[in-house]
Amino acid sequence: MNAKTFDKSKLPSRHVSVGPERAPHRSYYYAMGLSEEEIAQPFVGVATCWNEAAPCNIALMRQAQSVKKGVSQSGGTPREFCTITVTDGIAMGHQGMKSSLASRDLIADSVELTMRGHCYDALVGLAGCDKSLPGMMMSMVRLNVPSVFMYGGSILPGHFKGKDVTVQDVFEAVGQHSAGNLDDEELHALECVACPSAGACGGQYTANTMACVSEAMGLALPGSAGAPAPYESRDEYAEASGRAVMHLLANNIRPRDIVTRKALENAAVVVAATGGSTNGGLHLPAIAHEVGIDFDLMEIAEIFKKTPYIADLKPGGQYVAKDLFEVGGVSLVLKTLLDGGYLHGDCLTVTGQSLADNLKDVTFNTEQKIVRPVTNPLSPTGGVVGLQGSLAPDGAIVKVAGMAKEKLRFRGPARCFDCEEDAFAAVEKRNYKEGEVLVIRYEGPKGGPGMREMLATTAALYGQGMGDKVALITDGRFSGATRGFCIGHVGPEAAVGGPIALIENGDIIEIDAEAGTIELEVDEATLEKRRAAWKPRETDYASGALWKYAQLVGPARKGAVTHPGAKAEKHVYADI
């Protein structure tokens, strides 16, 4: 069998296109202009998260047309559909952020339902913003039909006062403005130029982190994660992705053949090596869950410890995704790590070849300063660190990329807030002190609900020049754009009575990112008294999607997943 000849007798689409009893179904296809030949071919879902919420996703529909062209050229019949996305840049800093993480699982669910309902045989998924990338990859592994993932591409950097800028600079400018160091006119001038094109945020924030993961894990074509969204080369990668999925279908290569334990370990290495988003520690366990592999936050943290930080990317570094693309892209990072012995080169990828085979012709570019050799890293351990201790028995995570070694330990009194809004208001009014540990709780997966990101607060601290003078801990999350000593994913979360719920103002907290510890310096007897007096809190979300999410969602350590996963499966969709 080759990519031009397919036997539908074992493909899902036979249920909607083959035999006399499917005449009504075929009548619908004729209504859409399909020929008998096209109906007889495999049906390939081409899923995008296109919307007009933000620039992250507006290029996806264009790229989908190129995917469809590639599918058609290779003997398949493409069926385009859209799913939702909640764009973090717009959702940030208000109640809308509660919808963000919940959207990841809804994206995975909606792609699954569309594929199941219409019996599509294969899937190409295009995604642009933070949660849409892992959501799309989760659906691929869950369905286990031949699949190719493609990133929609990053935004081009803006230019302000002779410097490249990103949306992170605008968030931090809000802090400068509140501190009186930036006037209205200058803030307005910056906001007008920071985001000049289509594409996801340009630093090594969550979208670009997960784009790197897609290549490292083998679900995306080599090089496809690199080019910015406006570049026409993205359309070439899209067309190639359409051809690639037909090759996978012809050879029955499925996502679970690709997303193995080794592939997930490769993905964790890339998150650490690039100083990627702490959200990588949330999304990788969720993807692993869809395969039936246990791969939780603390297991990932062990890999982070062993991985050198080699890519000088924002927010901890100097450069953006466009810069990385111009010097060799994700392939350069992967080849550097592979040659250094940090990656499993024998992992299968969507090319049908191994990761090592895909990288065999890549050479290290010595004429660039963005990616360091593993022998001369920015730091010997990863840009992302796991923490565990009396304050976080189930673990926590912090991005240390760009932080000086002497800043990796912090000890100070707690100042507690029971929601992000209260914390942000205190920061705006400078109602906090240097040396304090700001605690934002009841923002976890259940307690938020939705595990909000705290970029508005952390960026305001930096804008006030206090980003390295306080620490911040939360059972919520941080944006990939967050920098400073900000610890997220603290578990168990406050909503279930975790230690973070028992902290009182003035309690001493000690954080050591070198040792990987986070301790609450309160004796056990005192904590027991507080625990006995503690009562669960109700949220305002007593119905609707967020209520449902809160009932189903599990702990952050295991990816904040909402269903039992592959271990509980009785059938796999691909085999219906």
C-alpha positions in Angstrom: 0.0 0.0 0.0 1.2 3.5 -0.8 -0.1 7.0 -0.1 -2.3 6.8 -3.2 -4.0 3.5 -2.6 -6.1 2.7 0.4 -8.3 0.0 1.6 -11.3 1.5 3.5 -12.5 -1.8 4.9 -10.7 -1.2 8.2 -10.8 2.6 8.3 -13.4 4.4 10.5 -14.8 6.3 7.4 -16.3 3.0 6.1 -19.1 3.6 8.6 -20.2 6.7 6.7 -19.3 6.1 3.1 -19.3 2.4 2.2 -22.2 0.1 1.3 -25.9 0.6 0.2 -27.0 1.5 3.8 -24.7 4.6 3.6 -26.5 6.1 0.6 -28.0 8.8 2.8 -24.6 9.7 4.1 -23.1 9.9 0.6 -25.9 12.2 -0.5 -24.6 14.8 2.0 -21.1 14.5 0.5 -22.5 14.9 -3.0 -24.2 18.1 -1.7 -20.8 19.5 -0.8 -19.4 18.8 -4.3 -17.5 15.6 -3.6 -17.0 13.1 -6.4 -17.4 9.3 -6.1 -13.7 9.0 -6.1 -13.3 11.5 -3.3 -15.9 9.7 -1.2 -14.1 6.5 -1.7 -10.8 7.9 -0.4 -9.9 8.2 3.3 -11.4 11.2 5.1 -8.8 13.4 6.9 -9.9 15.8 9.6 -8.1 19.2 9.2 -8.7 20.8 12.6 -7.8 24.4 13.5 -8.3 26.7 16.4 -8.9 29.6 14.2 -10.7 32.6 15.7 -10.5 36.4 15.7 -9.9 36.7 19.5 -6.2 37.6 19.0 -3.4 37.4 16.5 -2.3 34.0 17.7 -4.8 32.1 15.6 -5.7 34.3 12.6 -3.2 32.6 10.2 -4.5 29.1 10.9 -7.3 29.0 8.3 -4.9 30.1 5.6 -2.5 27.3 6.5 -5.3 24.8 6.7 -6.0 25.3 3.0 -2.4 24.3 2.3 -2.8 21.2 4.5 -5.9 20.2 2.5 -4.0 20.6 -0.7 -1.3 18.2 0.5 -3.9 15.7 1.6 -5.7 15.8 -1.7 -2.4 15.4 -3.6 -1.8 12.2 -1.7 -5.0 10.4 -2.2 -7.1 11.7 0.8 -10.2 13.7 1.1 -9.7 16.6 3.6 -12.6 17.7 5.9 -11.9 21.0 7.6 -13.4 22.0 10.9 -12.7 24.5 13.7 -12.7 24.2 17.4 -12.4 26.9 20.1 -9.5 28.5 21.7 -9.2 30.9 24.7 -6.3 33.2 24.0 -4.4 33.9 27.2 -3.2 37.4 26.2 -6.8 38.6 26.1 -8.0 36.4 29.1 -5.1 37.5 31.3 -5.6 39.5 34.5 -9.4 39.0 35.0 -12.0 36.4 35.5 -11.7 35.3 31.8 -8.4 33.5 32.7 -10.4 30.9 34.5 -11.5 29.7 31.1 -8.0 29.2 29.8 -6.9 25.8 31.1 -10.4 24.4 30.9 -10.3 25.3 27.2 -7.4 22.8 26.7 -9.5 19.9 27.6 -12.5 21.2 25.8 -10.4 21.5 22.6 -9.3 17.9 23.0 -12.9 16.8 23.7 -14.3 18.7 20.8 -11.8 17.4 18.3 -12.4 13.9 19.6 -16.2 14.3 19.2 -15.9 15.7 15.7 -13.7 12.9 14.6 -15.8 10.2 16.2 -19.1 11.7 15.0 -18.0 11.8 11.4 -15.7 8.8 11.4 -12.6 10.5 10.0 -9.5 8.3 9.4 -6.6 10.7 10.1 -6.0 14.1 11.6 -3.9 17.2 10.9 -4.2 19.7 13.7 -3.2 23.3 13.6 -2.9 25.4 16.7 -1.6 28.8 17.6 -2.2 29.8 21.3 -1.1 28.3 24.6 -3.7 25.8 25.4 -4.7 24.9 21.9 -1.3 23.2 21.2 -1.5 20.6 24.0 -5.2 20.3 23.6 -4.8 19.4 19.9 -1.9 17.0 20.7 -4.0 15.4 23.5 -6.8 14.6 21.0 -4.4 13.0 18.5 -3.0 10.6 21.1 -6.5 9.9 22.5 -8.0 9.1 19.1 -4.8 7.3 17.9 -5.5 7.8 14.2 -2.5 8.8 12.1 -1.9 12.4 13.0 0.4 15.3 12.3 0.5 18.4 14.4 1.5 21.8 13.1 2.1 25.1 14.9 0.6 28.2 13.4 3.8 30.2 14.0 5.0 33.0 16.2 4.3 36.7 16.0 7.0 39.0 14.7 8.7 41.2 17.3 7.6 44.8 17.7 10.2 47.6 17.8 10.2 50.4 20.4 13.0 52.8 21.0 15.4 50.8 19.0 14.7 47.5 20.8 12.7 44.4 19.9 9.6 44.1 22.2 6.8 41.6 22.9 3.5 41.7 24.7 5.5 40.8 27.9 7.0 44.3 27.7 3.5 45.8 27.6 2.4 43.9 30.7 5.6 45.1 32.5 5.0 48.6 31.3 1.7 48.6 33.2 3.8 48.1 36.3 6.1 50.9 35.3 3.0 53.1 34.7 1.6 52.3 38.1 4.9 53.2 39.7 4.9 56.6 38.0 7.9 55.7 35.8 5.9 55.7 32.5 3.4 58.2 31.3 0.1 57.6 29.4 1.6 58.7 26.1 4.6 56.3 26.3 2.4 53.4 27.4 0.1 54.0 24.5 3.0 54.3 22.0 4.3 50.9 23.2 1.0 49.1 23.0 0.5 50.3 19.4 3.8 48.6 18.2 4.4 45.6 20.4 2.4 43.1 18.3 2.9 43.8 14.6 1.6 40.7 12.9 -0.3 37.4 13.1 1.1 34.7 15.3 1.5 33.6 18.9 3.6 35.5 21.5 7.2 35.6 20.3 9.3 34.6 23.4 9.8 31.2 24.8 6.4 31.4 26.4 3.9 28.6 26.5 3.0 28.5 22.8 6.6 28.4 21.5 7.5 26.0 24.3 4.8 23.5 23.2 5.7 24.1 19.6 9.3 23.0 20.4 7.7 20.0 22.3 5.8 19.0 19.1 9.0 18.6 17.2 10.9 17.0 20.1 8.1 14.5 20.7 7.9 13.6 17.0 4.3 14.7 16.3 5.3 17.6 14.0 7.5 17.7 10.9 11.1 18.9 11.5 11.4 22.6 11.1 7.6 23.2 11.1 7.6 25.0 14.5 10.1 27.7 13.5 8.9 30.2 10.9 6.8 33.1 12.1 3.1 33.0 11.2 3.3 35.6 8.3 6.0 33.7 6.4 4.8 31.9 3.3 7.2 29.0 4.2 4.6 28.0 6.8 2.2 27.2 3.9 4.9 24.9 2.5 5.1 23.1 5.8 1.3 22.9 6.0 1.2 21.2 2.6 3.9 18.8 3.6 2.0 18.0 6.8 -1.0 17.0 4.6 1.2 14.7 2.5 2.9 13.3 5.7 -0.4 12.3 7.3 -1.3 10.3 4.2 2.0 8.5 4.4 1.4 7.7 8.1 -2.1 6.4 7.2 -0.7 4.2 4.4 1.9 2.7 6.8 -0.5 2.6 9.9 1.9 4.7 12.0 -0.1 6.1 14.9 0.5 8.7 17.6 1.0 6.2 20.3 3.7 4.6 18.2 5.4 8.0 18.4 4.5 9.4 21.8 6.4 6.9 24.0 8.0 7.4 27.4 11.3 8.2 25.6 9.6 10.8 23.4 8.0 12.5 26.5 11.4 12.6 28.1 12.8 14.3 25.0 10.0 16.8 25.3 10.9 17.6 28.9 14.5 18.0 28.0 13.6 20.6 25.4 11.4 22.6 27.8 14.3 22.8 30.3 17.0 23.5 27.7 15.1 26.4 26.2 14.0 28.0 29.5 10.5 27.2 28.4 7.2 27.8 30.1 6.4 26.2 33.5 3.2 25.1 31.8 5.2 22.4 30.1 5.1 20.7 33.5 1.4 20.7 33.3 0.8 19.7 29.7 3.3 16.9 29.3 1.6 14.8 32.1 -1.7 15.5 30.4 -0.4 14.2 27.0 1.2 11.2 28.7 -2.2 10.5 30.4 -3.8 10.1 27.0 -1.3 7.4 26.1 -1.6 5.6 29.5 1.9 6.6 30.7 2.5 7.9 34.2 4.7 11.0 33.8 4.0 13.5 36.5 5.4 16.9 37.4 8.1 15.5 39.8 9.3 13.0 37.3 9.6 15.8 34.8 11.5 17.8 37.4 14.1 15.1 37.6 14.8 15.5 33.9 14.9 19.3 34.3 17.7 18.8 36.9 19.9 16.9 34.4 19.4 19.2 31.5 21.6 22.2 30.6 19.9 25.5 29.8 21.3 26.5 26.4 18.8 28.7 24.5 19.0 32.5 25.3 15.3 33.2 24.8 12.8 35.6 26.4 11.6 36.1 29.0 14.7 35.1 30.9 17.0 35.8 27.9 17.4 38.2 25.0 15.9 36.7 21.9 12.6 35.7 20.4 11.3 32.8 18.2 12.0 34.6 15.0 15.7 34.9 16.0 15.9 31.2 16.8 14.3 30.4 13.4 16.9 32.5 11.5 19.9 30.6 13.0 18.5 27.1 12.6 15.3 26.8 14.6 14.2 24.0 16.8 16.3 21.5 14.8 19.4 23.3 16.0 18.4 22.9 19.6 17.5 19.3 19.1 20.7 18.4 17.3 22.8 20.2 20.0 21.0 18.2 22.7 21.2 14.9 20.8 24.9 15.2 20.1 25.4 16.0 23.8 23.6 12.8 24.8 20.5 14.4 26.3 17.9 13.0 23.8 16.8 9.6 22.8 17.6 9.6 19.1 15.8 6.3 18.3 12.3 7.7 18.8 9.9 7.3 15.8 8.5 10.6 14.3 5.8 11.6 11.8 8.4 11.5 9.0 8.4 7.7 9.5 12.1 8.0 10.5 13.8 8.4 13.9 14.6 11.7 15.5 18.3 11.0 14.9 17.6 10.4 11.2 15.7 13.6 10.9 18.6 15.5 12.4 21.5 13.8 10.7 22.3 16.7 8.3 21.9 19.4 10.9 25.2 21.0 11.9 25.8 23.4 14.8 25.8 27.0 13.7 28.9 28.6 15.2 28.0 32.1 13.9 25.1 32.7 16.3 24.7 33.5 20.0 21.2 32.2 20.7 21.9 28.5 21.2 24.9 27.6 23.3 26.8 24.3 23.0 25.9 21.9 25.9 29.6 22.2 27.0 29.1 25.9 27.6 25.5 26.4 28.7 23.8 29.4 30.2 23.5 27.3 33.3 24.3 23.6 34.0 20.7 22.7 35.0 17.5 23.5 33.2 15.7 26.8 33.0 12.7 25.2 34.8 12.9 23.6 38.2 10.6 21.4 40.3 10.2 22.0 44.0 8.8 19.9 46.8 8.6 20.2 50.6 6.2 20.9 53.5 4.5 23.7 51.6 4.1 21.6 48.5 4.0 17.9 49.2 2.7 17.2 45.7 5.3 19.5 44.1 5.5 23.0 42.5 7.4 24.5 39.6 9.5 27.6 39.0 11.2 29.1 35.9 14.8 30.1 36.9 16.0 30.9 33.3 17.9 34.2 33.4 18.0 34.4 37.2 21.4 34.9 38.9 22.6 32.0 41.1 22.5 34.1 44.2 18.8 34.8 43.6 17.8 31.1 43.7 17.2 31.1 47.4 14.6 33.2 49.1 13.3 33.3 52.7 10.7 35.7 54.0 7.4 36.4 55.6 4.1 35.5 53.8 1.6 38.0 52.7 -1.6 36.1 51.7 -4.2 36.8 49.1 -7.2 34.5 48.4 -7.5 35.6 44.7 -5.4 37.2 42.0 -7.5 40.4 42.0 -6.6 41.2 45.6 -3.0 40.5 44.9 -2.9 42.7 41.8 -4.7 45.6 43.7 -2.1 45.4 46.5 0.8 45.4 44.0 -0.7 48.4 42.1 -1.0 50.3 45.4 2.5 49.0 46.4 0.9 47.5 49.5 3.6 45.0 50.0 7.2 45.1 51.2 10.6 44.0 49.9 11.6 40.6 51.1 8.0 39.3 51.4 6.6 36.1 49.9 3.3 36.9 48.2 0.9 34.0 48.4 -2.0 33.8 45.9 -4.2 30.8 46.7 -7.6 29.4 45.8 -6.6 29.7 42.2 -5.9 26.0 41.6 -7.6 23.7 39.1 -10.6 23.1 41.4 -10.4 26.2 43.6 -10.3 28.9 40.8 -11.8 27.0 39.2 -9.5 26.9 36.2 -6.0 27.5 37.6 -5.4 31.1 36.4 -2.1 32.5 35.2 -0.7 35.4 37.2 1.2 37.4 34.5 -0.5 40.7 35.2 0.7 40.6 38.8 4.2 39.3 38.1 4.7 41.7 35.3 3.5 44.6 37.4 6.1 43.7 40.1 8.8 43.7 37.5 7.6 47.0 36.1 7.9 48.5 39.6 11.5 47.2 39.8 10.5 44.7 42.5 10.6 41.5 40.5 13.7 40.2 42.2 13.0 41.6 45.6 9.9 39.5 46.4 8.9 35.9 45.8 5.4 34.8 44.7 3.8 31.4 45.2 0.5 30.2 44.0 -1.6 27.1 43.5 -2.5 28.7 40.1 -0.2 29.0 37.2 2.1 31.5 35.6 2.3 32.6 32.0 5.3 31.5 30.0 6.1 35.2 29.9 6.5 35.4 33.7 10.0 35.9 35.1 11.3 36.4 38.6 11.0 34.0 41.6 7.5 32.9 40.9 6.4 29.4 42.0 3.3 27.9 40.6 1.3 24.6 40.6 1.7 24.3 44.4 -0.1 21.1 45.4 -2.2 20.0 47.0 -4.1 23.2 46.2 -5.9 25.3 48.8 -9.3 24.2 47.7 -8.7 20.7 48.9 -7.0 21.8 52.1 -3.4 21.7 51.0 -0.7 23.4 53.2 -1.0 26.6 51.1 -4.5 27.1 52.5 -3.1 27.1 56.1 -0.5 29.8 55.7 -1.1 33.0 57.7 0.4 36.4 57.2 3.9 36.6 58.7 4.6 32.8 58.5 8.2 32.3 57.2 8.5 30.5 53.9 11.9 29.3 52.5 12.4 28.5 48.9 15.6 26.9 47.5 15.6 26.4 43.8 19.0 24.9 43.8 18.1 22.2 46.4 14.5 21.9 44.9 12.8 22.6 48.2 9.9 24.8 49.4 9.2 24.8 53.1 6.7 26.4 55.5 8.4 27.1 58.8 5.4 26.4 61.0 5.4 23.5 63.4 3.1 20.6 62.8 1.0 21.1 66.0 0.1 24.7 64.8 -0.7 23.4 61.4 -3.0 20.7 62.8 -5.0 23.4 64.7 -5.3 25.5 61.6 -6.3 22.4 59.6 -9.1 21.6 62.1 -10.5 25.1 61.8 -10.2 25.3 58.0 -13.4 25.1 55.9 -13.7 24.6 52.1 -14.6 27.7 50.2 -17.4 28.0 47.6 -16.8 29.7 44.3 -19.2 31.8 42.3 -19.3 29.1 39.7 -22.2 26.9 40.8 -23.3 26.0 37.2 -22.0 25.9 33.7 -18.7 24.8 32.1 -16.4 25.9 34.9 -18.6 24.1 37.5 -18.3 20.9 35.4 -14.6 21.4 35.1 -14.2 21.8 38.9 -16.1 18.5 39.4 -13.8 16.6 37.1 -10.4 18.1 37.2 -7.5 16.3 38.9 -4.3 17.7 40.6 -1.8 19.8 38.8 0.9 17.3 39.5 -0.7 14.8 37.1 -1.6 17.4 34.5 -5.0 18.7 35.7 -6.8 16.1 33.6 -10.5 15.6 33.4 -11.0 12.0 32.5 -9.5 8.5 33.4 -7.2 8.4 30.3 -5.9 5.5 28.2 -5.5 3.2 31.2 -9.3 3.0 31.5 -10.0 2.5 27.8 -12.1 -0.4 26.5 -11.6 0.6 22.9 -9.5 2.9 20.8 -11.3 5.1 18.3 -8.9 4.3 15.5 -10.0 0.6 15.6 -13.8 1.1 15.4 
